[in-house]
Amino acid sequence: MKYISEYRNPAVAKKLIEEIKEFSKKPVNFMEVCGTHTVSISKSGIRQVLPEHVSLLSGPGCPVCVTANRDIDKAIAIAERSDVIFTTFGDMMKVPGSYSNLAEKKADGADIRVVYSTFDALKIAKNNPDRKVVFFAVGFETTAPTIALSILEAQKRDIENYFIYSVHKLVPPAMAALLSLGEVKLDGFICPGHVSVVIGSKPYEFIAKDYKIPCVITGFEPIDILQSISMLVKQVENGEAKVEIGYKRGVSSLGNTKAQEVMKKVFEVCDAEWRGIGVIPESGLSLRTNFEGFDASKIFDVDVPPTKEPVGCSCGEILRGVKLPCDCKLFGKACTPENPVGPCMVSTEGSCAAYYRYGEVADGV
């Protein structure tokens, strides 16, 4: 199939739904670990057409949502400095920290600017040599290569006033952490397409081998997702646990080796704190020693107030698959996209925002 319309073909979708119903006999919980998948599932009404015993849970697939309050608080503290121009992608502006968010600090006078790429931030640094320009490096393996390239470019062009505050996260370790917690019985993972374009399929193989959990990498159209569910169902029913690529038009087993090389040159693996999960060993990326001069977390000595979580917010449990968005008492009431209490309602890829926007709500909400 070459065209987008083919991945939204009702006849093909109907055939896949019938296939899932025919093969699926056991109750199963499949988790998608990608915010774009979460949006597509809600937008397409995929949950509503599946057999009742096939459940889809949203995991920690939104990088905005999994950023810990501690990291947001530190970002805000850096942004408040008078000598700093703080740059960020727009979806981080309204994410609440312990006491405020970047949008409120911008309104208070902090020089915080929304950019569309790291190279926009690099250009701001070049044009403002008397200011320190910090980029809030949030994202999974998808965004890390471009941020690594910006560091190499800054080094090449002797732009010494450019820094990043890295809170990058790696997806496979988080999947293993969820399985180790054992809070929710998971029978398969719908693996992220964008991340897998970069890392390939091999990094998931330990999930199938060590945890005996099937994995299918898929794209983002309704047909892609239905196909991945069908593939997972067949693995479960056949007693198999392997990694399959259902997104072959974008993903190979080895991934994008050039992007991986750039990441490894600039970053090294480190422990990282995930919202709702805690510290996961070797699940983050920090700048290597020879690039520490670009590391805002080491350059800027800022006071960060004690961290606190929003009262009543269930984002942590939602990110772990323990709760659905509509299980949160704040959902659709105190917490809406216009007035978000937690990050899962802020980001367009957050599960709460997706449930709210596409009407997947509990009775009475």
C-alpha positions as CSV (number, residue, x, y, z in Angstrom):
1,M,0.0,0.0,0.0
2,K,1.4,3.4,-1.0
3,Y,-1.2,6.0,-0.2
4,I,-2.7,7.3,3.0
5,S,-6.2,6.5,1.9
6,E,-5.4,2.8,1.7
7,Y,-4.6,2.8,5.4
8,R,-8.0,4.2,6.2
9,N,-10.0,1.9,3.9
10,P,-13.2,0.8,5.6
11,A,-13.3,-2.6,3.8
12,V,-9.8,-3.4,4.9
13,A,-10.5,-2.3,8.5
14,K,-13.7,-4.5,8.6
15,K,-11.7,-7.5,7.4
16,L,-9.0,-6.9,10.1
17,I,-11.7,-6.5,12.8
18,E,-13.3,-9.8,11.8
19,E,-9.9,-11.4,11.8
20,I,-9.3,-10.2,15.4
21,K,-12.7,-11.5,16.5
22,E,-12.1,-14.8,14.8
23,F,-8.7,-15.5,16.3
24,S,-9.0,-13.9,19.7
25,K,-10.3,-16.2,22.4
26,K,-8.4,-15.2,25.5
27,P,-8.8,-12.0,27.5
28,V,-5.8,-9.8,26.7
29,N,-4.4,-6.4,27.6
30,F,-2.3,-4.7,25.0
31,M,-0.5,-1.5,25.7
32,E,0.5,1.2,23.2
33,V,3.7,3.0,24.2
34,C,3.3,6.0,21.8
35,G,1.2,9.1,22.2
36,T,0.5,9.3,18.5
37,H,-0.9,5.8,18.7
38,T,-3.1,6.8,21.6
39,V,-4.5,9.7,19.6
40,S,-5.1,7.6,16.6
41,I,-6.8,4.8,18.6
42,S,-9.2,7.3,20.2
43,K,-9.8,9.3,17.1
44,S,-10.6,6.2,15.0
45,G,-12.8,4.6,17.7
46,I,-10.7,1.4,17.6
47,R,-11.6,0.4,21.2
48,Q,-15.3,0.4,20.4
49,V,-14.9,-2.1,17.5
50,L,-12.8,-4.6,19.4
51,P,-14.1,-7.7,21.2
52,E,-14.8,-6.8,24.9
53,H,-12.0,-9.2,26.0
54,V,-9.4,-7.3,24.0
55,S,-8.4,-4.2,26.0
56,L,-6.1,-1.4,24.9
57,L,-4.2,0.5,27.6
58,S,-2.2,3.7,27.2
59,G,1.3,3.6,28.6
60,P,4.1,6.1,29.1
61,G,4.3,7.0,25.4
62,C,4.1,10.8,25.7
63,P,7.5,12.4,26.5
64,V,5.8,15.6,27.8
65,C,3.7,13.6,30.2
66,V,6.5,11.5,31.6
67,T,8.7,14.5,32.4
68,A,9.0,14.6,36.1
69,N,7.9,17.6,38.2
70,R,11.5,17.9,39.5
71,D,12.8,18.5,35.9
72,I,10.0,20.9,35.1
73,D,10.7,22.9,38.3
74,K,14.4,23.1,37.4
75,A,13.6,24.2,33.9
76,I,11.5,27.0,35.2
77,A,14.2,28.0,37.6
78,I,16.7,28.3,34.7
79,A,14.2,30.1,32.6
80,E,13.7,32.8,35.3
81,R,17.3,33.8,35.2
82,S,17.7,37.3,33.7
83,D,20.7,36.3,31.6
84,V,18.8,33.4,30.0
85,I,16.7,33.1,26.9
86,F,14.8,29.8,27.4
87,T,13.6,28.0,24.3
88,T,11.2,25.0,24.2
89,F,8.8,23.2,22.0
90,G,5.3,24.6,22.4
91,D,3.8,21.5,24.1
92,M,5.9,22.1,27.2
93,M,4.6,25.6,27.9
94,K,1.5,24.7,29.9
95,V,2.9,21.5,31.6
96,P,2.5,22.2,35.3
97,G,5.4,22.0,37.6
98,S,5.1,21.9,41.4
99,Y,4.0,25.6,41.5
100,S,3.8,27.1,38.1
101,N,4.5,26.5,34.4
102,L,6.6,28.1,31.6
103,A,3.6,29.9,30.1
104,E,2.9,31.7,33.5
105,K,6.6,32.6,33.9
106,K,6.6,34.0,30.4
107,A,3.6,36.2,31.3
108,D,5.6,37.3,34.3
109,G,8.4,38.6,32.1
110,A,10.8,35.7,31.7
111,D,12.3,35.5,28.2
112,I,10.8,32.1,27.1
113,R,10.4,31.4,23.4
114,V,8.7,28.6,21.5
115,V,10.8,27.2,18.7
116,Y,10.1,24.5,16.1
117,S,13.5,23.0,16.0
118,T,16.8,22.9,17.9
119,F,18.3,24.9,15.1
120,D,15.9,27.7,15.7
121,A,17.3,27.9,19.3
122,L,20.8,27.7,17.9
123,K,20.0,30.7,15.6
124,I,18.7,32.7,18.6
125,A,22.0,31.9,20.4
126,K,24.0,33.2,17.4
127,N,22.0,36.4,17.2
128,N,22.2,37.1,21.0
129,P,25.8,36.5,21.9
130,D,25.4,38.4,25.2
131,R,22.7,36.1,26.4
132,K,22.7,32.4,27.4
133,V,20.3,30.4,25.3
134,V,18.9,27.2,26.8
135,F,16.9,24.6,24.9
136,F,14.6,22.3,26.9
137,A,15.6,18.9,25.4
138,V,12.5,16.8,25.9
139,G,11.7,13.7,24.0
140,F,12.4,10.0,23.3
141,E,14.9,8.5,20.8
142,T,12.9,10.3,18.0
143,T,14.1,13.8,18.9
144,A,17.5,13.0,20.4
145,P,19.5,12.8,17.1
146,T,18.5,16.3,16.0
147,I,19.4,17.7,19.4
148,A,22.7,15.9,19.3
149,L,23.3,17.5,15.9
150,S,22.6,21.0,17.3
151,I,25.3,20.4,19.8
152,L,27.8,19.3,17.2
153,E,26.9,22.4,15.1
154,A,27.3,24.7,18.0
155,Q,30.7,23.2,18.7
156,K,31.7,23.5,15.0
157,R,30.6,27.2,14.8
158,D,32.0,28.1,18.2
159,I,28.6,29.2,19.5
160,E,29.5,29.1,23.2
161,N,26.3,30.6,24.6
162,Y,24.1,27.6,23.5
163,F,23.1,25.0,26.1
164,I,20.5,22.2,26.5
165,Y,18.7,20.9,29.5
166,S,18.3,17.2,28.7
167,V,15.5,15.2,30.1
168,H,15.5,12.7,27.3
169,K,14.0,9.3,27.9
170,L,14.5,5.8,26.3
171,V,11.5,3.7,25.6
172,P,12.5,0.0,26.0
173,P,13.8,0.4,29.6
174,A,10.4,1.9,30.6
175,M,8.6,-1.1,29.0
176,A,10.7,-3.4,31.1
177,A,10.0,-1.3,34.2
178,L,6.3,-1.6,33.8
179,L,6.5,-5.4,33.4
180,S,8.7,-5.6,36.5
181,L,6.2,-3.5,38.6
182,G,3.6,-6.1,37.7
183,E,0.7,-3.8,38.5
184,V,-1.1,-4.6,35.3
185,K,-1.1,-7.9,33.5
186,L,0.1,-7.1,30.0
187,D,-0.1,-9.6,27.1
188,G,1.6,-7.5,24.4
189,F,3.0,-4.2,23.4
190,I,2.1,-2.0,20.4
191,C,5.6,-0.5,20.0
192,P,6.2,3.1,18.9
193,G,6.6,3.8,15.2
194,H,8.6,7.0,15.3
195,V,11.0,5.8,18.0
196,S,11.5,2.5,16.1
197,V,12.4,4.3,12.9
198,V,15.5,5.4,14.8
199,I,16.3,2.4,17.0
200,G,14.9,-0.4,14.9
201,S,13.4,-3.6,16.2
202,K,16.3,-5.2,18.0
203,P,16.2,-3.1,21.2
204,Y,12.8,-4.7,22.0
205,E,13.9,-8.3,21.6
206,F,14.8,-8.7,25.3
207,I,11.1,-7.9,26.1
208,A,10.0,-11.0,24.1
209,K,12.9,-13.1,25.2
210,D,13.1,-12.3,28.9
211,Y,9.5,-11.4,29.7
212,K,7.7,-13.6,27.1
213,I,5.7,-10.6,25.9
214,P,4.8,-10.2,22.2
215,C,5.7,-6.9,20.5
216,V,4.6,-5.4,17.3
217,I,5.9,-2.2,15.8
218,T,3.3,-0.3,13.9
219,G,2.4,2.9,12.1
220,F,-0.2,5.4,13.0
221,E,-3.1,5.0,10.6
222,P,-6.2,2.9,11.7
223,I,-5.3,0.0,9.4
224,D,-1.7,0.0,10.9
225,I,-3.1,-0.3,14.4
226,L,-5.7,-2.9,13.6
227,Q,-3.1,-4.9,11.9
228,S,-0.8,-4.7,14.9
229,I,-3.6,-5.9,17.2
230,S,-4.3,-8.8,14.8
231,M,-0.6,-9.7,14.8
232,L,-0.5,-9.6,18.7
233,V,-3.7,-11.7,19.0
234,K,-2.2,-14.4,16.8
235,Q,1.0,-14.4,18.8
236,V,-0.9,-14.8,22.0
237,E,-3.2,-17.5,20.7
238,N,-0.2,-19.4,19.2
239,G,1.8,-19.1,22.5
240,E,4.5,-17.1,20.8
241,A,6.5,-14.1,22.0
242,K,8.5,-12.3,19.3
243,V,9.1,-8.8,17.9
244,E,7.4,-8.2,14.6
245,I,7.5,-5.2,12.3
246,G,4.1,-4.1,11.0
247,Y,5.5,-0.8,9.9
248,K,8.0,-2.0,7.3
249,R,7.6,1.1,5.2
250,G,9.3,3.0,7.9
251,V,11.1,0.6,10.2
252,S,14.0,-1.9,9.7
253,S,15.5,-4.3,12.2
254,L,18.6,-2.1,12.6
255,G,16.9,1.3,12.4
256,N,18.6,4.5,11.4
257,T,22.3,3.7,12.1
258,K,23.5,7.3,11.3
259,A,21.0,8.8,13.8
260,Q,22.2,6.2,16.4
261,E,25.8,7.2,15.8
262,V,25.1,10.9,16.3
263,M,23.2,10.1,19.5
264,K,26.0,7.9,20.9
265,K,28.6,10.5,20.0
266,V,27.0,13.3,22.0
267,F,24.9,11.4,24.7
268,E,25.5,8.7,27.1
269,V,22.9,6.5,28.9
270,C,22.0,7.5,32.4
271,D,19.3,6.9,35.0
272,A,16.2,9.0,34.6
273,E,13.1,9.9,36.6
274,W,9.8,9.2,35.0
275,R,6.5,10.7,36.2
276,G,4.5,8.1,37.9
277,I,7.2,5.4,37.8
278,G,10.2,6.9,39.5
279,V,13.8,6.5,38.6
280,I,14.4,3.8,35.9
281,P,18.0,2.7,35.5
282,E,19.7,3.5,32.1
283,S,16.5,5.1,30.7
284,G,17.8,8.6,30.0
285,L,20.4,10.5,28.0
286,S,22.9,13.0,29.4
287,L,25.7,14.8,27.6
288,R,29.0,13.1,27.5
289,T,31.9,14.5,29.4
290,N,33.5,16.2,26.4
291,F,30.2,18.0,25.8
292,E,29.6,19.1,29.4
293,G,30.1,22.7,28.4
294,F,26.7,22.6,26.7
295,D,25.0,21.0,29.7
296,A,22.6,23.5,31.4
297,S,22.1,21.3,34.4
298,K,25.8,21.7,35.2
299,I,26.3,25.2,34.0
300,F,23.4,26.9,35.9
301,D,23.3,26.7,39.7
302,V,19.7,27.3,40.5
303,D,17.5,26.9,43.6
304,V,14.7,24.4,43.0
305,P,11.8,24.4,45.6
306,P,10.6,21.1,47.1
307,T,8.7,19.0,44.5
308,K,5.0,18.4,45.0
309,E,2.4,16.7,42.8
310,P,-1.0,18.2,42.0
311,V,-3.7,17.0,44.5
312,G,-6.1,14.5,43.1
313,C,-4.2,14.0,39.7
314,S,-4.0,10.4,38.5
315,C,-1.5,11.0,35.7
316,G,1.0,8.6,37.4
317,E,-1.4,5.7,37.5
318,I,-2.7,6.5,33.9
319,L,0.9,6.4,32.6
320,R,1.4,3.0,34.1
321,G,-1.9,1.7,32.7
322,V,-3.3,1.2,36.2
323,K,-6.1,3.7,35.5
324,L,-7.9,5.0,32.5
325,P,-8.2,8.7,32.1
326,C,-11.9,8.6,32.9
327,D,-11.1,6.9,36.2
328,C,-9.5,10.1,37.5
329,K,-12.0,12.1,39.6
330,L,-10.7,15.4,38.0
331,F,-11.1,14.3,34.4
332,G,-13.4,16.5,32.5
333,K,-14.3,18.5,35.6
334,A,-11.5,20.3,37.4
335,C,-9.1,19.1,34.7
336,T,-9.8,20.0,31.0
337,P,-7.5,21.0,28.1
338,E,-8.3,24.7,28.9
339,N,-7.4,24.3,32.5
340,P,-5.2,21.2,32.8
341,V,-4.2,19.9,36.3
342,G,-1.9,17.2,35.0
343,P,0.4,16.8,32.0
344,C,-1.7,14.0,30.4
345,M,-4.3,16.7,29.7
346,V,-1.8,19.2,28.5
347,S,-0.1,17.5,25.6
348,T,-2.0,16.7,22.5
349,E,-0.5,13.2,22.7
350,G,-1.5,12.8,26.3
351,S,-4.0,10.0,27.0
352,C,-6.3,12.3,29.0
353,A,-6.4,14.9,26.2
354,A,-7.1,12.2,23.6
355,Y,-10.0,10.6,25.7
356,Y,-11.5,14.1,26.3
357,R,-11.2,15.3,22.7
358,Y,-12.7,12.2,21.2
359,G,-15.4,11.5,23.7
360,E,-14.0,8.4,25.5
361,V,-15.4,9.4,28.8
362,A,-17.2,7.8,31.7
363,D,-20.9,8.1,32.2
364,G,-21.9,11.4,33.7
365,V,-18.7,13.3,32.7
